[in-house]
C-alpha cells in the first residue's frame, strides 16, 4: 500500500512539473498575443470533450482532443473564411462548450460526482497514468522544439502582428499553430487541474513573469520554470492540507501573481511616472 501511494505521488510530482512547464510556456503566447479569450474558449472546449468521453464511456483524452481541434478550427481558419472576428467566435464558442459539457455530464452513466466526473471538473492526481506522463513528456520535448524552429516569426508576431505582416510574414498560419498548440496543452493538462480551472495556469504564470521581465527570450525560459514550481507548490500544499490538487494549484498561482503585482518594478515605475 505504501508503494502504491508512493507511485501515485511520484506520478503527481512528475505530472505537476510537466504540466507547469507546458502551461507556463504556452501561456506566454496567450498573454503576449492577446489570446486570452481564445485560451478561455479552448479550455472549455477541451472540458466539453472530456465530459463527452465520460458520458459515452470513451477515452476522455481522445474526445477532449477532438473538441479542442474543432474549437481551434472554428476560432482560426473558419472564422477567417467567414470574415468573423475572433471575439465573435469565442463569445459563441464559450457558452456553447459550457452548455455541452454540462449536458454530457448530466447524461453520464455515473450518478452524481463520481471520481471520473470529478476529475473532469477539478482534475485528479490519482487518475494520472504512466501513459499520460509519457504523452506529456513527449509534448514537453516537441513543443519547445517547434517554437524554437518558428521563433523568428513568432517573436515578430508577439512584438507587433501588424509590423510582422508589413515585413512580409504571413501571420495567420503561425496564429493557427499557437491556437492548436493551446488546445493540445490544455487537453493533456486536464487530468491535473480540471476543465473549470485550467485557464488559470495559462494566464497566471506568464502574467507573473511579465511583471519582472521584458526580454522575450528570458520570459520564454523563466515562465515554464515558474509554472513547474507553482504546480509542485500547489501539490505540496494540497497534500499538507488535504484539499483538491487542481484548486490548490490555482490558488497558489493566483497568490504568486498577486504578490508579483505588489513587488513589480514595472508597476513602481508607472507610479513614479504618474506622480511626476
HELIX and SHEET records of a PDB file:
HELIX    1   1 UNK A    2  UNK A   32  1                                  31    
HELIX    2   2 UNK A   36  UNK A   55  1                                  20    
HELIX    3   3 UNK A   60  UNK A   73  1                                  14    
HELIX    4   4 UNK A   74  UNK A   78  3                                   5    
HELIX    5   5 UNK A   79  UNK A   81  1                                   3    
HELIX    6   6 UNK A   86  UNK A  106  1                                  21    
HELIX    7   7 UNK A  115  UNK A  122  1                                   8    
HELIX    8   8 UNK A  130  UNK A  149  1                                  20    
HELIX    9   9 UNK A  151  UNK A  159  1                                   9    
HELIX   10  10 UNK A  161  UNK A  166  1                                   6    
HELIX   11  11 UNK A  171  UNK A  193  1                                  23    
HELIX   12  12 UNK A  198  UNK A  210  1                                  13    
HELIX   13  13 UNK A  216  UNK A  241  1                                  26    
HELIX   14  14 UNK A  245  UNK A  263  1                                  19    
HELIX   15  15 UNK A  265  UNK A  275  1                                  11    
END                                                                             
